[in-house]
Amino acid sequence: MTQPSKTLIGYSQLTFAQIWLALNIILGKFLAPVFPIFSLLALRFTLGFVLIAFYLTLTYAQESKAELKSLQKRDWIILGLQALCGGFLFNALTLYGLQFATATSAGIINSTIPAFVALFSFLILKEVLTKRTVFSILLTVVGILTMTAGKTTLSFSTDELFGICILFLAIMPASLFTIFAKMTKISFNPLLTTAMVNFINIFLFVPFALQENHSALLDASTASWVNIVMYSISGSVFFFFFWFKGLKHVPANLSALFIALTPVFTAVFAAMLLNERLSWFDLIGMLCVLGSLVIGTLQPKQPTTKHKVA
């Protein structure tokens, strides 16, 4: 398979990752007001790990054992950092910040994640930032800000400012998650990586989950448990799997552009499933985000060389 073909497949996989993450956010809107947050997240990562481990045991048992044995101390540290950043810190800080700040504030602050991923990829991974990439990232930020502009007005109370600071802290581990994923030197099954990230997050969330009241979970209906399972599969299986797959073929600074698809797909799913109306701000913002992807991923034309006839 040629490199352009692999790159296009990587783009598709990163897009699928954001589709599943957007669906996860919609399901979270149904579940978060009803169930204790840390218990819900502990369940999400536990179910994700069990499902993947079961599949790997049936299909890639020997290969998975060999790959686990090949992991060095550095690889385990990077896996731990991925789980800590992309699973625990981002979710915990975001949920805590939203207790004081509005969802609009979160949308505005999260719009800067692509810029921070590109910055960290430049500083840590030494990836080159072209003018095209920088312009695409700026257009992405403008697009998400435009989508957010049609929402509620920001307040600037003391609690709101405190919440904004917490939400700003949350985007740092969210940005570093992609950087750490690119730092893994051993290329092994993305499902195994996903399983390990889920496994580590179980131990991070369970101590907090044990302190919560679990009566709502014990009394949950069958429909609620179906939603919990779908919530776990979308966020802890499919998102991580497709994201890790796509990152194998796409530089970190370009993958940052695809993060902006999350609010786009979330808005579309919200309109379809929650009957939320799409405003002109949403449509204009979506066009900006899609335009940034076209500009950022468009391959520059290679100059043709003419051979002189002797």
C-alpha positions as CSV (number, residue, x, y, z in Angstrom):
1,M,0.0,0.0,0.0
2,T,1.4,3.4,-1.0
3,Q,2.0,6.2,1.6
4,P,-0.9,8.4,0.2
5,S,-3.3,5.4,0.6
6,K,-2.1,4.8,4.2
7,T,-2.5,8.5,4.9
8,L,-6.1,8.6,3.6
9,I,-6.9,5.5,5.7
10,G,-5.4,7.3,8.7
11,Y,-7.7,10.3,8.0
12,S,-10.7,8.0,7.9
13,Q,-9.8,6.3,11.1
14,L,-9.3,9.6,13.0
15,T,-12.7,10.7,11.6
16,F,-14.4,7.5,12.9
17,A,-12.8,8.1,16.3
18,Q,-14.4,11.5,16.6
19,I,-17.8,10.1,15.5
20,W,-17.7,7.6,18.3
21,L,-16.5,10.2,20.8
22,A,-19.4,12.5,19.8
23,L,-21.9,9.6,20.3
24,N,-20.2,9.0,23.7
25,I,-20.8,12.6,24.6
26,I,-24.5,12.4,23.7
27,L,-24.9,9.2,25.7
28,G,-23.1,10.9,28.6
29,K,-25.7,13.6,28.6
30,F,-28.4,11.0,29.2
31,L,-26.4,9.1,31.9
32,A,-24.4,11.8,33.8
33,P,-27.4,13.5,35.5
34,V,-28.7,10.1,36.7
35,F,-25.7,8.1,37.8
36,P,-22.6,8.9,40.0
37,I,-19.9,10.3,37.8
38,F,-16.8,8.3,39.0
39,S,-18.8,5.1,39.2
40,L,-20.1,5.6,35.6
41,L,-16.5,6.2,34.4
42,A,-15.2,3.2,36.3
43,L,-17.9,1.1,34.7
44,R,-17.1,2.5,31.3
45,F,-13.4,1.5,31.4
46,T,-14.1,-1.8,33.1
47,L,-16.6,-2.9,30.5
48,G,-14.3,-1.6,27.8
49,F,-11.4,-3.7,29.1
50,V,-13.5,-6.8,29.6
51,L,-14.9,-6.7,26.1
52,I,-11.5,-6.1,24.4
53,A,-9.7,-8.7,26.6
54,F,-12.3,-11.3,25.8
55,Y,-11.9,-10.6,22.0
56,L,-8.1,-10.7,22.2
57,T,-8.2,-13.9,24.2
58,L,-10.3,-15.6,21.4
59,T,-8.4,-14.2,18.5
60,Y,-4.9,-12.9,19.3
61,A,-4.0,-14.6,22.6
62,Q,-0.4,-15.7,21.7
63,E,0.4,-12.5,19.8
64,S,-0.9,-10.3,22.7
65,K,1.2,-12.2,25.2
66,A,4.3,-11.8,23.0
67,E,3.6,-8.1,22.6
68,L,3.1,-7.6,26.3
69,K,6.4,-9.3,27.0
70,S,8.2,-7.1,24.5
71,L,7.1,-3.9,26.4
72,Q,10.0,-2.1,28.0
73,K,9.8,0.1,31.1
74,R,9.6,3.2,28.8
75,D,6.6,1.8,27.0
76,W,4.7,1.1,30.3
77,I,5.4,4.6,31.4
78,I,4.0,6.0,28.1
79,L,0.9,3.8,28.4
80,G,0.4,5.0,31.9
81,L,0.7,8.6,30.9
82,Q,-1.8,8.0,28.1
83,A,-4.3,6.5,30.5
84,L,-3.7,9.2,33.1
85,C,-4.1,12.1,30.6
86,G,-6.7,10.8,28.1
87,G,-8.8,8.9,30.6
88,F,-8.5,10.1,34.2
89,L,-7.3,13.7,34.3
90,F,-9.3,15.0,31.3
91,N,-12.6,13.5,32.4
92,A,-12.2,14.3,36.1
93,L,-11.1,17.9,35.6
94,T,-13.8,18.6,32.9
95,L,-16.6,17.2,35.1
96,Y,-15.3,19.2,38.1
97,G,-14.9,22.4,36.1
98,L,-18.4,22.1,34.7
99,Q,-19.8,22.3,38.3
100,F,-18.7,26.0,38.3
101,A,-18.5,27.0,34.6
102,T,-21.0,26.7,31.8
103,A,-20.9,24.3,28.9
104,T,-20.3,27.3,26.6
105,S,-17.1,28.0,28.5
106,A,-16.0,24.4,28.0
107,G,-16.8,24.7,24.3
108,I,-14.6,27.8,23.9
109,I,-11.8,26.4,25.9
110,N,-11.8,23.0,24.2
111,S,-11.5,24.8,20.8
112,T,-7.9,25.4,21.7
113,I,-7.0,21.7,21.9
114,P,-5.9,21.5,18.3
115,A,-3.6,24.4,18.8
116,F,-2.0,22.9,21.9
117,V,-1.6,19.5,20.2
118,A,0.2,21.2,17.3
119,L,2.4,23.3,19.8
120,F,3.3,20.2,21.8
121,S,4.1,18.2,18.6
122,F,6.4,21.0,17.6
123,L,8.1,21.3,21.1
124,I,8.2,17.6,22.1
125,L,8.0,15.6,18.8
126,K,9.9,18.2,16.8
127,E,7.3,18.0,14.0
128,V,7.5,20.8,11.5
129,L,4.6,23.3,11.6
130,T,3.9,24.6,8.0
131,K,2.0,27.8,7.3
132,R,-0.8,25.6,5.9
133,T,-1.1,23.7,9.1
134,V,-1.0,26.8,11.3
135,F,-3.7,28.4,9.1
136,S,-5.8,25.3,9.3
137,I,-5.6,25.1,13.1
138,L,-6.5,28.8,13.4
139,L,-9.5,28.2,11.1
140,T,-10.5,25.3,13.3
141,V,-10.4,27.4,16.4
142,V,-12.5,30.1,14.6
143,G,-15.0,27.4,13.6
144,I,-15.6,26.1,17.1
145,L,-15.7,29.6,18.5
146,T,-18.4,30.4,15.9
147,M,-20.4,27.3,16.9
148,T,-20.1,28.4,20.6
149,A,-21.1,32.0,19.9
150,G,-24.8,31.0,19.4
151,K,-25.0,29.5,22.8
152,T,-25.6,31.1,26.2
153,T,-23.8,34.2,27.3
154,L,-20.8,33.8,29.5
155,S,-20.9,35.0,33.1
156,F,-17.7,36.1,34.8
157,S,-18.5,35.5,38.5
158,T,-15.8,34.2,40.8
159,D,-17.1,30.6,40.5
160,E,-17.2,30.9,36.7
161,L,-13.6,32.1,36.6
162,F,-12.6,29.3,38.9
163,G,-14.4,26.8,36.6
164,I,-12.7,28.2,33.5
165,C,-9.3,27.7,35.1
166,I,-10.1,24.1,35.9
167,L,-11.4,23.5,32.3
168,F,-8.2,25.1,30.9
169,L,-6.2,22.7,33.0
170,A,-8.2,19.8,31.5
171,I,-7.2,20.6,27.9
172,M,-3.5,20.1,28.8
173,P,-3.7,16.4,29.5
174,A,-6.2,16.1,26.6
175,S,-3.6,17.6,24.3
176,L,-0.7,15.5,25.7
177,F,-2.7,12.3,25.2
178,T,-2.1,12.4,21.4
179,I,1.6,13.3,21.9
180,F,2.2,10.4,24.2
181,A,0.5,8.1,21.7
182,K,2.9,9.1,19.0
183,M,5.9,8.5,21.4
184,T,5.4,4.8,21.6
185,K,8.2,3.2,19.7
186,I,6.8,-0.3,19.5
187,S,4.1,-0.7,16.9
188,F,1.6,-3.3,18.2
189,N,-2.1,-4.1,18.0
190,P,-4.1,-0.9,18.7
191,L,-6.7,-3.1,20.4
192,L,-4.0,-4.2,22.9
193,T,-3.1,-0.5,23.5
194,T,-6.8,0.3,24.0
195,A,-7.1,-2.6,26.5
196,M,-4.1,-1.5,28.5
197,V,-5.3,2.1,28.6
198,N,-8.7,0.9,29.9
199,F,-7.1,-1.4,32.4
200,I,-5.0,1.4,33.9
201,N,-7.9,3.7,34.1
202,I,-9.9,1.1,36.1
203,F,-7.4,1.5,39.0
204,L,-7.4,5.3,38.7
205,F,-11.2,5.6,38.9
206,V,-12.3,2.8,41.3
207,P,-11.0,4.4,44.5
208,F,-13.2,7.5,43.9
209,A,-16.1,5.3,42.7
210,L,-16.1,3.3,45.9
211,Q,-16.9,6.5,47.9
212,E,-20.1,7.3,45.9
213,N,-23.7,6.2,46.4
214,H,-24.5,3.3,44.0
215,S,-28.3,3.1,44.6
216,A,-29.0,4.6,41.2
217,L,-26.9,1.9,39.5
218,L,-28.5,-0.9,41.5
219,D,-32.0,0.3,40.5
220,A,-31.2,1.1,36.9
221,S,-33.5,-0.2,34.2
222,T,-32.6,-2.5,31.4
223,A,-32.7,0.4,29.0
224,S,-30.3,2.4,31.2
225,W,-27.8,-0.5,31.2
226,V,-28.0,-0.8,27.5
227,N,-27.0,2.9,27.3
228,I,-24.2,2.3,29.8
229,V,-22.8,-0.5,27.6
230,M,-23.1,1.6,24.5
231,Y,-21.4,4.5,26.4
232,S,-18.6,2.2,27.4
233,I,-18.1,0.7,23.9
234,S,-18.2,4.1,22.1
235,G,-15.8,5.9,24.4
236,S,-13.5,3.2,25.7
237,V,-13.3,0.8,22.8
238,F,-14.0,2.4,19.4
239,F,-12.7,5.9,20.1
240,F,-9.3,4.7,21.4
241,F,-9.0,1.9,18.8
242,F,-9.6,4.2,15.8
243,W,-7.5,7.0,17.2
244,F,-4.5,4.8,17.9
245,K,-4.9,3.3,14.4
246,G,-5.1,6.6,12.7
247,L,-2.1,8.1,14.5
248,K,0.1,5.4,13.0
249,H,-0.2,7.2,9.6
250,V,-0.9,10.9,10.5
251,P,1.5,13.4,12.2
252,A,0.3,14.7,15.5
253,N,-0.1,18.3,14.3
254,L,-2.4,17.1,11.5
255,S,-4.3,14.8,13.7
256,A,-5.1,17.8,15.9
257,L,-7.4,19.1,13.1
258,F,-9.6,16.0,13.5
259,I,-10.2,16.7,17.1
260,A,-12.4,19.7,15.9
261,L,-14.8,17.2,14.4
262,T,-16.1,16.2,17.8
263,P,-18.2,19.3,18.4
264,V,-19.4,19.1,14.7
265,F,-20.6,15.5,15.1
266,T,-21.9,16.2,18.6
267,A,-24.1,19.0,17.2
268,V,-25.4,16.7,14.4
269,F,-26.2,13.9,16.8
270,A,-27.8,16.3,19.2
271,A,-30.1,17.5,16.4
272,M,-30.9,14.0,15.5
273,L,-31.3,12.4,18.9
274,L,-32.0,15.2,21.3
275,N,-34.1,17.4,19.0
276,E,-31.7,20.3,19.4
277,R,-31.9,22.9,16.6
278,L,-28.9,23.8,14.5
279,S,-28.3,27.5,14.3
280,W,-26.6,29.5,11.6
281,F,-23.7,29.8,14.0
282,D,-23.5,26.0,14.0
283,L,-23.6,25.7,10.3
284,I,-21.0,28.4,9.7
285,G,-18.7,26.9,12.3
286,M,-19.0,23.5,10.8
287,L,-18.0,24.9,7.4
288,C,-15.0,26.5,8.9
289,V,-13.9,23.2,10.6
290,L,-14.5,21.2,7.4
291,G,-12.6,23.8,5.4
292,S,-9.7,23.6,7.8
293,L,-9.5,19.8,7.3
294,V,-9.5,20.2,3.5
295,I,-6.8,22.8,3.7
296,G,-4.7,21.0,6.3
297,T,-4.8,17.6,4.7
298,L,-4.5,18.6,1.1
299,Q,-1.2,17.3,-0.2
300,P,0.9,20.0,-2.0
301,K,1.6,19.3,-5.6
302,Q,5.0,17.8,-6.3
303,P,7.0,19.8,-8.9
304,T,7.4,17.9,-12.2
305,T,10.9,17.5,-13.5
306,K,11.6,17.6,-17.2
307,H,14.3,15.3,-18.5
308,K,16.4,16.6,-21.3
309,V,17.0,14.3,-24.2
310,A,20.7,13.8,-24.8
